Amino acid sequence: MTRRHATASISALLVMFVLASTLRLKAQKPTANEERSITDVVRTLLVALRNEDQTELNSVVTPDFYIFDNGSRFDKDSVMAFMKHLHASGKQIEWNITEPDVHVVGDVAWIAYLNKGTITTGQIKSDQSWLESGFLERKSGKWQLEFMQSTRIPGSVGVPK
């Protein structure tokens, strides 16, 4: 066997080992308490943003948390600054997590859900819907968001930058 063939064989075995390990770690259906805990982390983030509460936000996100939203990447400080800007311009946003779909593999989890809410400017209230998801990590027994994404469903009125 040539050196190149040996290297290729070892590489193929390594890939097969990684795939086999990954398949054994399939997502398990979380318990009702675990699903509620994970969903509550996202709810806490949304309440913290609505209330402009940086301390509460920091309590449920990892230090390197970021979110893709409104065509931009925001870290925990810049997403809070963005919310403060929206509030200062007279906009209030209400979010509601519906249809949560939670998956857990060991100390990592992901959630996907339909966010149904409203954006109110003065007396004008418009219904909004977003498809959102988040990736969480359990650290010291506590779930924290590491990443989120939010995509406005077409037909909803967007939030200008």
N, C-alpha and C positions, 0 to 999 in steps of 0.2 A: 504494500500500500504506500503510495507516495505521500509526502508531507502534506500536499494540498488536499488529497483525499481524506487524510486523517483529520485535518483541520475542518473540512466540510462535514465529516461524520460527527465530530465532537460538537460542532455548531448545531447540527440537526438534532442531536440528542438534547442539547441545552434548550433549544426551542421547544421540543416535545415535552421536556420536563416543566418548563414554564407554562405551557398550555395546559398540561395535566393539573398542575397546581392551581391555575386559574379556574379551571372547570370545577375543581373540588370546592372552591370558595364562592359558589353561586350564591346569589342573594337569597336570604331567607325572609320569610314573612315575619315582619316584626310583631312583637306582642302589642296589644292595644296600648299599654302604658308607654312602650318605646315609640310607637307611632305618634302618640299624643305629645310626648316630650320633644320629638323632632319637629313636629308641626308647631309646637309652642315656641321653639327657638325662632322660627321664621316670623311668627306673629309678633314676638318681642322685637325683632328687628324693625318690622313695619310700624309698630307703635312708637319705637324710639325715633324713627325718622319723622313720623307725624308730629311728635312732641319736641323735636329738636333736642333729644336727650343723648348726648355723646357718651355719657357714662353707661347708660343702659345698652346702647349700641355696642360699645366695647365689651360688655359682659357676655354677648352671644356670638361674637366673631373672633376669628384668629387674628393675631397681629398682622398677618400678611393678606387678610381678606381683600377681595375685590369683586366688583359686579360689572357686568356688561349691561348697560341700559341706555336707552335714548341715543343709540349710535356711538356711545362712548364707554371708556373704561374708567371706573371710579374706585378709589380705595375708600376706606371707612371715613377718612376725613373729608375727602372731596365729595362723597355722596351726601354727607351731612351739610356741607357748604352749599351744594346744589339745592337741597331741600330748603335751606334757609333763604336762598335766593328766590325760590318759587313762592314761599310764604310771604316774603317781603313784597313780591309783585302782586299779592292779593289772591294767590291760588291756594286752595286747600284740597288735599287728596285723601280719599278714604279707600282703604284696601280691605278685601275679604278673601281669605283663602278658601277655595271650594275644590272639591274632588281631589284631595291630596292622594298621591300615589307614592308610598314610602318603601324604600328597599334598604336592607342592612346587610353588610358583609363584615363581620368582626367589629372593628372600631371605626368603620367608615359607613356612611349612609348617603343616599341621595333622595331628594324629594322633587316631584313634579306636580304642578297644580294649576288650576285656572284661577286667576286673580280677578274677581269682579268687584269693581269699585266705581267711584265717581271723582270728577275734578270739578270743584266749585270755584267760580270767579265771580265775586259779588253775589248777585241774585241768580246767576246762570249756573245750572248744574248739568253736567253731561256724563252719561254713563260711559264707562270704560271697561275694557277687558284685556288682560295680558296673559300670555302663556309664560310661566316662570318655572325655574328649577334651581335647586341648590345642592351643593356638595358639602357634607358635614363630616367632622372628625370628632371622635370621642377622646377627650383628654382628661385624665384624672376623674373618670366617670361622668363627665359633663359634655354634652353635645355642643359643638361650636361650628358656625358656618365658615367655610373657607372660600367658597366661590358661589356666586349666583349669576343668573342671566334672566333678563326680562325682555319679552318681545310683545309689543302692542299688537293686538289682533286687528287686521285691516278693517276699516269702517269705524274704528274708535277715533275720537279726536285726540291728536297727539299733544304732548306737552312741549312747548318750544323751549329751546336752550336759553 
